[in-house]
Amino acid sequence: MTATRPDEPVQRRRPRDRKLQILCAARDLFVAHGFPHVSMAMIAEQVGITAGALYRHFANKAVLLEQVFEHSFAWLHTPVTGQDYESTIDEVIALVSDRPYLSDLWTHEMRYLPEEMRRRLRARMRAWNRSLVPGLRSRRPDLDDGQVELLLWSVQSMIANVGRQGLRSPPAERIPAVRDALRALTSATMVPTGPVVDRPTPARLPMSMRERLLIAAFEQFTKHGFHGASMTRIGAVVDVTGPNIYSYFESKEDLLRAAFERAMHALWLALERALADAPDAETALGGLAHSYVGMARYWASNAPRHNIGPEYARAVKSFQREYVAEWTALVLRARPEFGARQAYLRVRLGLYLIADLYSNERLTYHLTFTRNAAALLLAVLLTRV
């Protein structure tokens, strides 16, 4: 072996897995901070390389995001093989346990992909979902096709909670809770699916232009994300153009805060109504579940995630904590044997379920969607397994 002289430059070889290191670092940063807030320089620093070296692997951040998705969801080409429900659950939980980033990446960052790639990924997810059907049918052979589809996406939502960032609990606690919720889902009493509406009937809007803008903001934030929804686009939905929109709201951040506060007030009023009208906790939960599903289309997916200011962030977290605590108290009164921690986790899993179901717009075209979604929510909250 030839020794290197002290004055001879050391040749460093590029690690074979450098591209994988970059993909993993980018993925984790996108999930933690959101795609718009992550720069190529941040990714390079995370990997320990220069920005120039990073650009030799990926032309730009958009290309990198596409490759992150291709790598992260490559498993969609491998269908589930379980033929009964319990083995299907075990197989899928094992699949996602080592991939805690999947849910947040899919839910929050997919909107920044090109439309064609989004369609392709959703088609692959639908195909993979079909491999869950034999296991689900073994548990619920009585369901019609629409009920099966809704239940399939509910199963997928529950599985996503194995790694969802917002569900702050250790794996030893969260995985048994997810498993119980997956079993509970199959006990839901659903109504026959009924007809499908080709496209939703346009909603009747209030006369107030401020209220119209709030409704349009919810729709646009849901469809395009906060950064993808411009004030111009929001105004165009309700025919407010140019600087006129700023006579109602000073900025997009101001509009987001107003929309969020509107949702908070509506949710508190619905909770008060459910409590006032019910003779017991289980009945109150039934009324609350149906009212929540009815208004969750825009609310559930619009809770701000990034760069909303510390004071506003504290207000958001305070509301979420207090609101979930009210649901948890009702579940605990209806099912005292659950204990406080299990009741809390059931509530968090159930509320995430509704947000996830609304993210698949096709499901909502069934006239019975809100009734069946509420039944699935109540099954997660109350079923003893």
Disulfide bonds with the S-S distance in Angstrom:
none
